[in-house]
Amino acid sequence: MEADVAAGVRDLVHLDAVAEQGADERARVLELLRRFGWNATSFQVLQPGFHYWFSPSMEACVAYVDTGAAWVAAGAPITSPEWLGPVAAEFQAAARAAGRRACFFATEPRFTERVPLSSLAIGEQPEWDPARWEAVVRGSRSLREQLRRARAHGVTVREPPASVLEEAGHPVRRAVERLKERWLASRRMAPMGFLVQLRPDSFARERRVFVAEVGDVLVGVLLVSPVYAREGWFLQDLLRDPEAPNGTAETLVDAAMRAAAREGRRYVTLGLAPLAGPVRPWLRLARVCGRPLFDFEGLRAFKAKFRPDAWVPLHLSYSPEGGGWLALYDALRAFARGSLVRFGVATVLRRPRLLVRALAVLLVPWTLLLALPTTARWFPSVGVQWGWVVFDVALSVGLFSLVRRWRDDLATALAGLTAADACLTLVQAASFNAVRARGPVDWLVITAAVLAPATASGLLFRARDVRLPAR
């Protein structure tokens, strides 16, 4: 008993030491940021989940995520411009010594023009001089109309002290957390990590917060992060309640821009528009194919409506001996918090219609295969074969109907039918197919026939329970 207590005390002491070390590291990073934080993404490296590598010979830090195979750095090193190349080389050497690849995500031209690395364009970032904002508003009829609509619906914006986001019981903090949950639930993709974590309370005292309200109800929030070395702001997290009046997001941006202009800020950005601009053909294809999960073009259009002064290309920078595909894979794993498969499954489960559409499409070739004369040997009789064909045709019709209009009762019925399909297939496989199997190919077909409907049933039940907005 005493040994257990002693072990518990040692564990607590170790955890406290780790937490203290992490706090010390972040304090050290913050000091470097206040001196050298030039990249738009630089402040984000203070969020949980990052490791920090400090140069042994220069005042410099690189914040990175370790995927297990690579160190993926968040932007360029935090250091003086003339040290970017040497620090990047030191970081790559440290990664190699640890058995890892190294790449730098979201690097700006200041880095790519100084450091001898290969670069892959991954999108563009809009930038503004806030002193010009009033002219932007005067010159954009559509923007003025959105601001008018928000005013007509009673939307007002105020700036509470950002420190309240660190107080768990504060009304603003609670309202922001509720909005965060509603906003995340409406997203098409599962929550990501790395540079897109949503942590309103992280180093809140260094940030600014603007809240949009209708009466006493919070309908939108804009979290602003400092870009110290450019005397600017990154309008980092813009959250709008799904039921908020039109123009809420535009009103928040307008309020932040005007505040930046009043304070003499010299730089404002809304951050990366991924896959925008002159990216490689295979990334343009990814932009089109990924539309059901992420509206790349819509995000770029939203940022463009504010008429930025410039669009700056952002890159994924990597060692010349490495390939762009491998570096992009490493970066995606950083965003997916390690496992792309787990992230993909979590994303699919958030989209009932996307999931059902995939099941319906896959069922069509499967049904055609069942109807072929060459597959008759897998069934006790021709009648049984065509019974399965008719059953799968009916199931396919039901799935496509669910794609057109989601109904919980139909989803439940189809999930039950696929569960029955799995049970009957298992009975047939055990009583008829197993004794006639001749080799690994036959067993592979039997296994797929049993697992496919069971998996589909589980996914359908899960999709019904999630019941997210299908868009």
DRENTOR-251920 format. One record per residue (C-alpha): residue in one letter; x, z, y. Coordinates in steps of 0.2 Angstrom, whole numbers, plus 2048, in hexadecimal, padded with zeros to 3 digits. Example, Ala and Ser with C-alpha at 12.3 -4.5 7.8 and 13.67 -1.06 7.14 Angstrom:
BEGIN
A83E8277EA S8448247FB 
END
This chain:
BEGIN
M800800800 E80E80580C A8177F5808 D8077EB80C V8067F381D A8187F0820 A8167DE81C G8077DD827 V8107E4836 R81F7D8833 D8137CA833 L80B7D0843 V81C7D284B H8217C0846 L8117B984D D8137C285D A8257BC85E V8207AA85B A8127AB868 E81F7B3875 Q82B7A5871 G81E798874 A8197A0884 D82B7A088A E82D78E885 R81E78988F A82379289E R83478989D V82B77989B L82077D8AA E82F7808B5 L83676F8B0 L8267678B3 R82576E8C5 R8367658C8 F8357558BE G8237538B8 W8217408BD N8177398AF A8047398B1 T80374289F S81174E8A3 F80675E8A6 Q7FC75B895 V80C76088B L80877288F Q7F9772884 P7FA779872 G80176F864 F81176986C H82376C868 Y83076C875 W842766873 F84E76B881 S85D762885 P86D76C882 S877763890 M86A75F89D E85B7668A6 A84E75D89B C84075F88F V837754883 A82575A87D Y82175286C V81575385D D81D75484C T813749840 G81E74D831 A82773C832 A82973A845 W82B743855 V81F73B861 A82373F873 A816741880 G81C73588D A82D735894 P839743894 I8367508A1 T84674F8AB S84F7468BA P84D7338BA E8607308B8 W86073B8A8 L85173289F G85D727895 P86973488F V85B74188B A851734881 A861730877 E864742874 F85274586E Q853736862 A86373D85B A85A74E859 A84C746850 R85773C844 A86074C840 A84F75483B G84B745830 R83E73E83D R83B72E846 A83972F859 C82E726865 F827729877 F81472687A A80D72288B T81E71E894 E81D7168A5 P8287088AC R8347158B4 F83971A8A2 T83870989A E8437018A7 R85170E8A5 V851711893 P857705885 L84870687A S83C6FA873 S82B6FB87B L8196F7876 A80C6F5883 I7FD70187F G7F26FF88F E7F27028A1 Q7F07108AD P7E770F8BE E7EF7178CD W7E871B8DF D7EF7218EF P7E172D8F4 A7E4729906 R7DB719903 W7CC7208FA E7C071F908 A7C470C90A V7C170A8F7 V7AF7128F9 R7AB708908 G7B06F88FF S7A66FB8EF R7936F98F0 S7916FE8DD L79B70E8DF R7917138EF E7817108E5 Q78771B8D7 L78B7298E3 R77A7278EB R7717288DB A77A7388D7 R7757408E8 A76373A8E5 H7637448D5 G76A7538DD V77B7538D6 T78775D8E0 V79A7608DD R7A47708E1 E7B57768DD P7B67888D6 P7C77908D3 A7CE7888C4 S7D479A8BE V7C279E8B9 L7C47928AA E7D079F8A3 E7C27AD8A3 A7B87AC893 G7A97B489B H7A87AB8AB P7987A08AE V7A27918B2 R7AD7928A3 R79E795898 A7957868A0 V7A577B89E E7A678088B R79477B888 L79676A891 K7A6768887 E79D76A877 R78F75E87C W79B751882 L7A6752872 A796751867 S791740870 R7A273886D R7A472A860 M7B5730859 A7BA741852 P7C474D85E M7D6748860 G7E6751864 F7F674D86C L7F374787E V7E074787E Q7DD759879 L7CE761883 R7D4772888 P7CD777899 D7D5788898 S7E6783895 F7F17878A5 A7E17878AF R7E978F8BE E7F57808C0 R7E67748C0 R7D67708CB V7C476F8C5 F7B57668CC V7A476A8C6 A79475F8C8 E7847688C8 V7717658CA G76B7758D0 D7737838C6 V7767778B7 L7877708B4 V78675E8B0 G7987588B1 V7AA75E8B3 L7BA7578B9 L7CB7608B4 V7DA75B8BF S7EC75D8B9 P7FB75D8C5 V80874F8C5 Y81575A8CE A82374D8D2 R8177418D9 E80D74D8E3 G7FE7468DA W7EF74A8CE F7EA7448BD L7D77448BC Q7D97488AA D7C974E8A2 L7B97478A9 L7AA74D89F R7987488A3 D78975089A P780742890 E77074689A A7787478AB P77273C8B9 N77A72B8BC G78872C8C8 T78E73D8C3 A79F7378BD E7A272D8CC T79D73C8D7 L7AA7478CF V7B873A8D1 D7B37378E3 A7B474A8E7 A7C574B8DF M7CB73C8E8 R7C57438F9 A7CD7548F5 A7DE74B8F1 A7DD741901 R7DA75190B E7E975A903 G7F474B906 R7F77478F4 R8007378F1 Y7FB7328E0 V7EB7338D5 T7E872B8C4 L7DA72B8B7 G7E77298A9 L7E971C89B A7DC70E897 P7E270B885 L7E46F987F A7E06F2891 G7EB6E5899 P7F76D9891 V7F96E1880 R7FF6D8871 P7F26CD867 W7F16D9859 L7ED6E7865 R7DF6DC86D L7D86DA85C A7D86ED859 R7CF6EF86A V7C16E3864 C7C06EA852 G7C06FC859 R7B26FA864 P7A5703859 L7B071385A F7B771286C D7B270787B F7C3702881 E7BC6F588D G7AE701894 L7BC70E898 R7C67018A1 A7B76FB8AA F7B270C8AF K7C47108B7 A7C46FF8BF K7B47028C9 F7BE70E8D3 R7C97008D9 P7DA7078D6 D7E97028E0 A7F36FD8D1 W7F26FB8BE V8027028B6 P8076FD8A4 L80A70B898 H815709888 L819710878 S82C710878 Y836711868 S84770E860 P84C6FB85F E84F6FD84C G83E70484A G82E6F984A G81F6F9856 W8136FB848 L81C70B841 A81D713852 L80B70F855 Y807717844 D811727849 A80772885A L7F6726851 R7FB734845 A7FF73F854 F7EE73C85C A7E573E84B R7EE74F849 G7F774983A S7EC74082D L7E472F832 V7D9730823 R7D2741827 F7CF73B839 G7C772B833 V7BB734828 A7B7741835 T7B3732841 V7A8729835 L79E738832 R79A73A844 R792728844 P783728838 R77F71583B L79171083A L792719829 V782712823 R786700828 A79670281E L78D70880F A7806FA811 V78D6EC813 L7976F2804 L7886F37F9 V7846E07FB P7946DA7F1 W7926E87E5 T7806E27E1 L7856D07E0 L7926D57D3 L7856DE7C9 A77A6CF7C8 L7886C47C1 P7866BF7AF T7986C47AB T7946D67AF A7866D77A2 R7926E0796 W7926EF7A1 F77F6F279E P7756F778E S7696E8791 V7656DA79D G7566E47A3 V7616F37A7 Q76D6E87B1 W75F6E07BB G7576F17BE W7676F77C6 V7686E77D0 V7566EA7D7 F75A6FC7DA D7696F77E5 V7606EA7EE A7536F67F3 L7607037F8 S7696F6803 V7596F280C G75670480F L768706816 F7676F7822 S7566FE828 L75F70E82C V76C705835 R75E6FD840 R75570E843 W75C71F83E R74F72A836 D75373A82E D746739820 L74C72881B A75E72E81B T75973C810 A750730804 L75E724803 A76B733800 G75F7397F2 L75E7277EA T7717257EB A7737377E2 A7677317D5 D7717217D3 A78172B7D1 C7787367C3 L7717277BA T78271E7BB L78B72D7B4 V77E72E7A5 Q78071B7A1 A79371C7A3 A79472B797 S78872478A F78C71178B N79B70C795 A7A8719790 V7A771577D R7AA703781 A7B870578E R7C76FA789 G7D66FF794 P7D97057A6 V7CF6F77AF D7BF6FC7A6 W7C270F7AA L7C570A7BC V7B57017BE I7AB70F7B5 T7B371C7C1 A7AF7117D0 A79D70F7CA V79B7227C9 L7A47287D8 A79D71A7E4 P78B7207E5 A7907327E4 T79B7307F3 A78E7267FC S7817347F9 G78C741800 L79073780F L77E733813 F779745811 R78774981D A78273C82A R770742829 D77675482D V78274F83B R774745844 L77F740853 P77973385F A77C722857 R783716864 
END
